[in-house]
C-alpha cells in the first residue's frame, strides 16, 4: 500500500509564515495584547492564512520564541568565524540584549514557552552556544579561565528582568560592558 504524500510547503506559504512571525515579534513587543487579526492585517495576510499557520495565539507566541532562541543559538559559531573571540562574545551579548528587550516586551511568549516546557528544551543549546564563545575567549587568553556558561547566563539575566524604562537600552549596554570587562583575563587580579 502506497503511503499518502504530504504536500510540500509552498514558498509563498513559507514566506507568509516568516512574515507573520516577524510582524508578531514587533507587535507583541510594542503591544503584548495585540490580536491575531491585527497581526494578520499588518503582515498582509488573511485571517484564514493566519489560522492555518497559527491556530491560536499561544501557537504564534511559541513560534516567535522558537525563532528568536534558535537565531541566538545559531549566531555563536558565525560570530566566531567573523570576529575575534572577545568581540564575538560582545556581539552575541548584544543579540542577547535585543532578545531580552523583546522577551521583556513579549513576556506572554515566555509564559507560553514555559507551559510548553520549551525553556528546558532550549536551555542546553543556549548554554552550549555561550560555552563555545567563552571557550574561544579562554583559548585566546582573552577571558578568565574560571568563567562558566551557566554563571555568565545568570549574570546577564538582568536583560529580561529589568523594567524597560526610557533609558533601558543605554543602561543595558553599560551593564553588559561591565560584565564583559569582568570576564576578561586579568579581571580577577
C-alpha positions in Angstrom: 0.0 0.0 0.0 1.4 3.3 -1.0 1.8 6.0 1.7 0.0 9.2 1.1 2.3 12.1 0.1 2.5 15.2 2.2 2.3 18.3 0.1 5.4 20.3 0.1 5.0 23.7 1.7 4.9 26.3 -1.0 7.4 29.0 -0.9 4.6 31.7 -0.6 3.3 29.8 2.4 6.7 29.8 4.0 7.1 33.5 3.2 3.7 34.2 4.8 4.7 32.2 7.9 8.0 34.1 8.2 6.3 37.4 7.7 3.7 36.7 10.3 6.4 35.7 12.9 8.4 38.9 12.1 5.3 41.1 12.4 4.2 39.3 15.6 7.6 39.8 17.2 7.4 43.6 16.7 3.8 43.8 17.5 4.0 41.8 20.7 7.0 43.9 21.9 5.0 47.1 21.4 1.6 45.8 22.4 1.6 42.4 24.2 -2.2 42.2 24.0 -2.4 42.6 20.2 -5.0 40.4 18.4 -4.2 37.8 15.8 -6.4 39.7 13.4 -4.3 42.9 13.8 -1.1 40.9 13.2 -2.6 39.2 10.1 -3.6 42.6 8.7 -0.2 44.1 9.4 1.5 41.1 7.8 -0.7 41.4 4.7 -2.3 38.0 5.1 -5.9 36.9 5.5 -7.3 35.5 8.8 -7.5 32.1 7.1 -3.8 32.1 6.4 -3.1 33.2 9.9 -5.1 30.5 11.5 -3.7 27.8 9.1 -0.2 28.6 10.4 -1.2 29.5 13.9 -4.5 28.1 15.1 -4.4 30.1 18.4 -2.4 32.9 20.0 -0.2 30.7 22.0 1.0 28.9 18.9 2.1 32.2 17.4 3.8 33.2 20.7 5.7 29.9 20.7 6.8 30.3 17.1 8.2 33.7 17.9 10.0 32.3 20.9 11.4 29.4 19.0 12.6 31.5 16.1 14.4 34.0 18.3 16.1 31.4 20.5 17.2 29.4 17.5 18.6 32.5 15.8 20.6 33.4 19.0 22.0 29.8 19.2 22.9 29.8 15.5 24.7 33.2 15.8 27.5 31.9 18.1 29.5 29.9 15.5 29.1 32.5 12.8 30.2 35.3 15.1 33.4 33.3 16.0 34.1 32.8 12.3 33.9 36.5 11.6 35.3 38.1 14.7 38.0 37.5 17.4 36.6 35.8 20.4 36.0 38.7 22.7 34.3 40.8 20.0 32.2 37.7 19.1 31.1 37.4 22.7 30.3 41.1 22.9 28.2 40.9 19.7 26.4 37.7 20.9 25.6 39.6 24.2 24.2 42.5 22.1 21.9 39.9 20.3 21.0 38.5 23.7 20.2 42.0 24.9 18.0 42.6 21.9 16.3 39.3 22.6 16.0 40.3 26.3 14.2 43.5 25.3 11.8 41.5 23.1 11.4 38.9 25.7 10.5 41.5 28.3 8.1 43.2 26.0 6.5 39.9 25.0 6.5 38.1 28.3 3.4 36.2 27.2 5.6 34.3 24.7 7.9 33.2 27.6 4.9 32.2 29.7 3.6 30.1 26.7 7.0 28.6 26.2 7.3 27.7 29.9 3.9 26.0 29.8 5.1 24.0 26.7 8.4 23.3 28.6 10.5 24.9 25.8 12.7 26.6 28.4 14.2 23.2 29.3 14.4 22.3 25.5 16.4 25.4 24.6 18.5 25.9 27.8 21.2 23.3 26.9 21.7 24.6 23.3 21.9 28.2 24.6 24.5 27.1 27.3 26.4 25.2 24.6 26.5 28.3 22.3 27.7 30.5 25.2 30.2 27.9 26.2 31.6 27.8 22.7 32.1 31.6 22.8 33.6 31.5 26.3 35.9 28.6 25.3 37.2 30.5 22.3 37.9 33.5 24.6 39.7 31.4 27.1 41.8 29.7 24.4 42.8 33.1 23.1 43.7 34.1 26.7 41.2 37.0 26.5 38.8 35.7 29.2 39.3 34.4 32.7 39.8 30.7 32.8 37.3 30.2 35.6 34.2 31.6 33.8 31.3 29.1 33.3 28.5 29.5 30.8 25.7 28.9 33.3 27.1 31.5 35.7 27.5 34.0 32.9 24.0 33.5 31.7 22.8 34.0 35.2 24.8 37.3 35.4 23.2 38.7 32.2 19.7 37.6 33.2 19.1 41.3 34.1 18.4 41.7 30.4 15.0 40.3 30.7 14.2 41.2 34.3 14.6 45.0 34.1 11.7 47.4 33.9 12.5 48.6 30.3 12.3 52.3 31.2 13.2 55.0 28.7 17.0 54.7 29.3 17.0 50.9 29.4 18.9 50.4 26.2 21.8 52.6 27.3 21.8 51.1 30.8 21.7 47.6 29.5 24.6 48.2 27.2 26.6 49.7 30.1 25.8 46.8 32.3 26.8 44.3 29.6 30.1 46.2 29.2 30.7 45.8 33.0 30.0 42.1 32.7 32.4 41.6 29.7 35.1 43.7 31.5 34.7 41.4 34.5 35.1 38.3 32.3 38.3 39.5 30.7 41.6 37.8 31.6 43.3 39.7 34.4 40.0 40.9 35.8 40.4 38.6 38.8 43.9 40.0 39.6 
